[in-house]
Amino acid sequence: MEDFIETGAINGKEKITEILNRRHKERELHIQAAKLERKKGAESTEALEYFETSFEEKVKHIRNTLDTVAGSDSKAQVFAASQNEIYELQKYLSSSTFFLNEYCIKVCQNTINELSKQLDTLRNELLPKKKFGFKSKKIVKMISEKDGKDKDEKDLSQATATSGDDHIKWTVSDRVNQLIRLPRAVVNEQTITASKLRNCLILLEGYPGSLQFAQLDNCVVVCGPTARSIFLDACTDCKFVVACQQLRCHRSRSCDMYLNVTSRAIIEDCKGIRVARYNFQYKEIEEDFRYSGLDLSCNNWSTLDDFNWLSTDKPSPNWELLREEDTIVDWSPYLERFQLQHSLTSVDH
């Protein structure tokens, strides 16, 4: 009996000790969880404060640059640098949206849009534009007279003058097996757009202001330096030989890009993208680069930002560098073979 009582007492003490230890651990876990929540809240507040300060400083710097650009002796280079800074500011906002509220995102985006509009306005006012003769007016009219409707030249120039138009007016659309060659008179400083092309070769002379391509299938686009941006959407099995300030590619598959790009190109919802260095050469290329304002010393052709791949320790599976054996070095014979293979009809512009 005594042994039983003694054993029962010991067991009772062990149970009480176990309950007390369990409660102590639970209390410690609760305290740690509360500390972690407070820490997260403090870090979120600090991150927001840092973002607001940093964003305001970047905006102030860009505005000061644009306010003084009129007195600069190298306006084209200043505009190119400012365009790149605005692009980086957009990236900064995009990468910070996970801790920003909707109102803050909207205000910041409106600020970026205002800076872009101010830059475009100043660039149009301060950069001299090349003048073309009477022949160029005829060319613009011929390209834009689709659907059998005549328009006067003033309306046509307004339709393709800037990339900021609310409604995109395609320059070239619904073409199959065609060689589309646009001369300098049409291309220089203009927004060139194309959609719904299949088995087409697009050769753009000069230095466009911006390019916008959508729904291109098995097409080749070869172009001189583009002053501002290039936007690609829903393109498949295409080759793009382009130089620009910034490039965005959405919803595209199996495309090769030969790039000279000041800012890191962006892809989103894309697969099978291969990139190589821009290697197209022609007689006036140095002059076109100078007029476009592109900085040849800054070329981020080999690094893309994939918005669908956030991992930093593994490369994105959606793009890769073009292998040397697959890279086109001499474009003249390749373009000739492409024309023969698809029996391209040359369009007289």
Summary of the structure (lengths in Angstrom):
residues: 349
radius of gyration: 29.0
end to end distance: 113.3
largest distance: 121.2
contacts: 1021
relative contact order: 0.08
helix: 47%
strand: 23%
